């Protein structure tokens, strides 16, 4: 799985337009750390695949290089972690808002759509830019099938991946459902999962919570069932992982653990997560994603209330702030560098190739941070503007009805 998902914000920011000072909002530094590390793991996994030959072609790489290949291959599992975190933060905010009587679809949709689109729109445009440059400057088949054949990701020999319909379909979160992911940006697939989980969960939870009128409850359930009827089964099934995060949020609000038990649960669940990752990579485990998601959800219960030393917490917060941008922007840039600078040739493990890998990773991080400063960082301001427009529109409509 890829991110995600997916970029999330603190749980008290995702439903209502919260104008409280930032210092009063609940800060979960351990969850920030998980978001930052998960995004980095995804980028590391992809960039390693662009730079280094596959492990079976590495010609007896030795212990340390074997370890490197192993620990840099958890990109898929990192997206599972993103889904659980998303359920905890976004789904948990829905639960809180509904239970406290503050739920409003207008605020929720404004919060979610501004959060998703403020990075997705520039990411799609940048994907088109890098892919066009790579194809024009190299004349390579890299962008018309070569990349997909080598890396099992990126565009295949399918012109529709660059069509207007595909671009609009990705904006509407229909990638992998009705259109392919746009251009070389394969990680866009996970945004479709995130968006439909964002929409389906409140549609189902609000009636279950019994907070609405009979008419609103029936309408909500009918709409939810209609959406489920047209979405692919694999996407709905993967939504169970997202729901694990919601369950962790509910449990964390009802259970207060003494420090010794909280620390013990972190250690135990962390050990099980590590074991699940190892067994899944080496031997493969049926339903491995669901097992991993469940254990990560258990670990979130104590971690959501845990603290970190201030320097680590601040660094984690910074990494989490642009984790969504890093996830959506690193792949097309890495593809361009691999095509233009590496001439579509992967390298055997060596000190020189390690330097190339470190350079590409650093470039991707700096580039993502620059894009973050231009777009994602402005999310609160953009959200407030759209919220004010939506509220004015609602007030005008209400006045006209009276």
N, C-alpha and C positions, 0 to 999 in steps of 0.2 A: 504494500500500500504506500500516497504522496502528497496533506496537507494544508497535507493540510496543511493537514491540515492543519495544516491548516491553520491560520492566525486567529488566536483568541485573545480577548482582553479580560481584565479582572471581572469577577462574577457580578459585581454591582454596577457594571457599566453597560451591560449588553441588552438590557430591556428598556429601562427608562433613561431619559436624558438627564444624567446626574450632574448637577451643578455644584455639588459639595466640593470644598477644597480637597486636592489630591491627598493631603496628609491625613485626612479623615477616612479615606477609603481603606478597605481591608487589603493588606498586602500579603501575598503568599510567596515568599522568596524561593521555597523549594520547588514550587510549581513553575516559577520563572526559570529556574535552573533546568528543569526537565524540558521545557519548551525550547530553550536555547540549545541544549545538547542534542535534542532530537532533530532540530533543523540542521545543525552542523553535521550530524551523522548522515543525514540524507545527502547533503552536498558532498561530503567526503566519499561516500559510496559511489556516487555518480562520477566524480572527478577521477577517482582511482580507476574506474572502468575506461575512461577516456585516455588515461596516461599509460597504464600498465597492461601488458599482455595478460590473458586469462591465467589463472593459477596452473592449470594443467599444461600450459605452454611455457611456464617459467623455468623449466629445465633445472629441477632440484634446487629450489631457492634457499633451502636451509631453514633453521628453526625461526629466526627472527623475521625473515620475510614471510614465512608461512603464517606466523602470528599476525603480521601486518595485514595480509590478505584476509585473515579470519575476522579481525576486529573492525575492519573497514567494510564489512559486507552486511551490515545490519540496517540498510536503508529502508527496506520493507517493514521491518519490525518497528523502526522509529515512527512510521506513519500510524501503526497500530497505537503507539503511545499517544500520538497527536489526537487520534479519535477519542481515546479515553479521556484525555484532558479536555477536549472540546465538550464532551458530554458533562463532565464535572462543572466546567465554568459556564458554558452557555445554557445547557439543560438545567443546571442548578440555579441559574439566575431566573429562568422561567418558573421553576418551582417556587422560589422565594417571592417573586412578583405576584404570582397567582394567589399564594397563601396569604399574602399581606394585603390583597385587594388593590394592588397597584398596576395590574396587568392592562396594557393597552396595545392592540395590534399595531397602531400607527408608530408608537415609539419603538416597538420591537423591530418592525421591518426597516425603519429608518436606521436603527443601530446596526442591524445585520447587513443590510445592503451597502451602506456606506463603508462599513468595515471590509467587505469583500471586494467591492468594485474599485475602491481607491487605489488598490494595488493591482487588481486583475487587469483593469483597462491599460495602464502603462506597461504591464508585463506582456500583454498580447501585442501591443505596438512594438515593444522592444524585441520580442521574438521575431516579428516580421522583419525588423531592421537587421538583426544579426544573421538571420537565415538568408535574407536577400544578399547581404554583403558577402557571406561565406560562399554562396553559390556563384555570385558575379565575379568575385576575386579569384576563385580557384577553378571554376569551370568543372568542378568535381561532381561525381554522381552521389556524393556524400548526402546531399539534401534531396535526392530523388530515389532513395532506396538503400544506398550504401550504409548509412548510419544504422538503419533498422536491422540490416543483415548482420552488422558487426556487433552492435551493442544491445540488440533486442529492445531498443527504445528509439524514439525519434521517428521522423517521417518515413514511411514506406514509399513505394513508387505509386503515389496516389495524389494527383493534383488537387483533389478536393480538400486536402489538409490545409491548403492556403486559400481556400475560397472565402468569399464574403459570408456565405451560409455557415461555414465552419466557425468563422470569427464570431458571428452573431450568436451561434449556438453555444459557443464557449462562454460568452457573456451571459447567456440565459441558463448556464449550468446544465447543458444537455450533452456535454462531451461524454463519450462512452455509452450514451443512451440513444441519441439520434444522430450525432455527428462525431467525428474523431477529435482527439485533442489537437489544438491548433499548432501547426508547424512542428518544430523540433521539441516543443515544450511538453514532453510526456508527463511530468509531474502534475500537470493541470487536471489529470483524471480525478484526483481525490476531492477537488472542489465540488464536483457534482454530488458526491456522497454527502459532504458537509452541508451544502445548501438544502438538499431535500430532507436531511435529518433536522435541520433548523426549522423547516416548515412543518414537517409532520409531527414533531414532538408536541408543540403547543396545541396543534389541532386535536391531538388525542388526549393530552393531559388535561386541558381546560375542562372538557366534558367529564372526564373521570373524577376530577376534583370537585365537581358539582357546583361550580361557581357561576355558571351561566343560566340563562333561561332555557326552557325546553326547546324553543325554536332555534336558539343559538347553538345548543348542544347537538340537535339533529343536523343542522347545517354543517357544523364542524366535523361531525363524524362522517357524513356523506362525502364531504370534500376530501377528507383523509383517505377514505376507502377508494375514492375515484383515483387519487394520486397513486395509491399503492397498486391499483389494478394496472396502471400503465408503466410503472417502474420495473426494471429487471429484478428478478428474484435474488440475484447475488448481491445487489446493492441493498435491498431490504434486509437480507440476512446479515450482512456486515454491520447493519445498524444496531445489532445486539451489542457489539463492542462499544459503540457510542453510549448505549443505555447503561453499560457497566459503570461508566463515569457518572451518570446521573444517580445511580444507586449509591455510589461512593459518596456523593455529595449529601444525599439524604441521611446516610448512616453517620457521616462526620458531624452532622448537625444534631444528632440525637445521642451520640456516644462521647463521653468524656473519659479519656484514658489517663491514668497516672503516668508521669514521665517514664518510669521503668517499663511499663507495658507498652507505651507508645514507641519507645526506642526498640524494644524487643520485637514489636510487630514490623517495624521498618527493616530490621536486620533479617527477620524470617522471610518476609515477603520479597525483600531484595535478593536473598539467596535463591528463592524459588524462581524469580524473574531471570536471574543469571543462568540457573540450570535449564529453564525452559528455552532460553536463547541458544545455549550450547547444544542441547539435544535436538532442537529444531533445525539447527544448521548442519549438524553432523549426520543425524539419522532421519530427520524429518518426523514430525508428529502430526497425526490427524487432528484437525481442528486446532492447530498450533496457534493461530492468531487469536482464537477465542480464549484459549488457556492463558496466553500472554496478557490479553486484555483484562481478564478477570483478576489475575494476580496484580497487575499494575493498579487496578481499581482498589484492591485491598490496601496496597501500599499508599494510595492517595489519602486514605482516611487519617493516618497519623501525620503524613507529610504536609497535609494542608494546614496544620497548626504548628508545624516545626519552624524553627528559625535557623538562620545561617550567620556566620560572622559577617559584619557589615561590609568589608571589602568584597567578599564573595557574593553577598546578596546584591550589592550595587552592580557588579559585573554581570550577574545572572539577569538582573532587570534590564540592563542594556541589551544583552543578547536576545532576551525574549521580545523586546520592543521591535526588533527588525527581523524576527524569525520568519514571519510570514513573507516578507519581501525576499529574504534569502531563499526561501523555498521556491518562490515563483520565478525568480530571475536567474538562478545560477546555471541552469541547464543549457539554455540557448547560448550564453556566453562561453561556457565550457566547450560546447559543440563547435562554435566558431574558432576558438583557439586551437582545438584539436584538428580542425580541418585546415586552417590557414597557417598556423605556426608549426604544427607537428605533421602536416601533410598526410593526415589520416593514417598515421603509422603509430601503433602502440609500442611501448618500450619495455625491454626486459628489466627486472629489478636490479638497480645499481644505485650508487651514490648520486650519479648524475640524474637519473630518472626520479629519485626522491626529491631532488632540488626542483625539477620541473613540476612535480606534484605539489610541493609546498608553495611554489610560485603561483600555480593556477588556483589553488585553494585561497591563498591570500588575495589574489585579484578578485575572485568571486565574492569574498567577504567585503572587501573595500567597495566594490561596485554595488553590492546590495545595500550597503550602508548609505552610499550616496543616493541611490534611488529612494531609500527610506526617508532621507532628509527632505527630498523633494515632494514625496507623496504620503507615505504611511504616517509620518509624523504629524501631518495635518488632519488626521482623522477626526479628533474632537471638534475642531473648528468647522470642518465640512459637515459633520453630523449635526451640530447645533444649527447651522444654516438650513439644512434640509428639514430639521425638526420644526423650526420656526415657520418655514413655508407650509409644511404639512398641517401644522396647528392653525395657521391662518386660513388655509383652505377648508379645514374641518369647521372652523367657526363660521365662515361665510356660508357653507352649505347648511349648517344648522339654522342660521338666521333666515335663509331663504325658505326653509321648510316651515318656519313659524310665520 
